[in-house]
Amino acid sequence: MPLSKQLARKYFNEFFQNHSTGRHLTPNKRVALCVPISGGRFQYITAVSGSYYEPSVTQETMDAFHAMLKKHNVQKLTNHDPINCAEAHLWLRLVDMSQLPRHLDVYVAKKQTGKPRAKRDSPCRNCQQWARQEFHSLNQV
Ligand SMILES: [Zn+2]
């Protein structure tokens, strides 16, 4: 069940408020967010773009990620590697937690300059090649 845009925005704004002093979370960073199906200890799961934010996952998860990119014949079409996107980091975290990405509605946003609030953003040319097929849906806020 997709979140309302209002609730997705609320989660993003909360995330940006909690991370407003992080020196790495600059406005050019993208954030991907979803609500896990089995709940557990997370109300929502987030992932941030950039190599600094690459999640630490098992080799099995990493192999599955590369197999997934290969399946969609993903080419590097930007100046960053496909793995350095928020969507990719979220996929890795989910698979590592045994959550199926295809069951989850994912939201993406950037941080507004100077404000801990979400700004509309869309997937990059790397992610456009795989993210809509891999997640249940990919949404802007
Ligand atoms: Zn991307």
Boltz pocket constraint, residues with backbone or C-beta under 6 A from the ligand:
constraints:
  - pocket:
      binder: B
      contacts: [[A, 82], [A, 85], [A, 86], [A, 87], [A, 123], [A, 124], [A, 125], [A, 126], [A, 127], [A, 128]]
      max_distance: 6.0
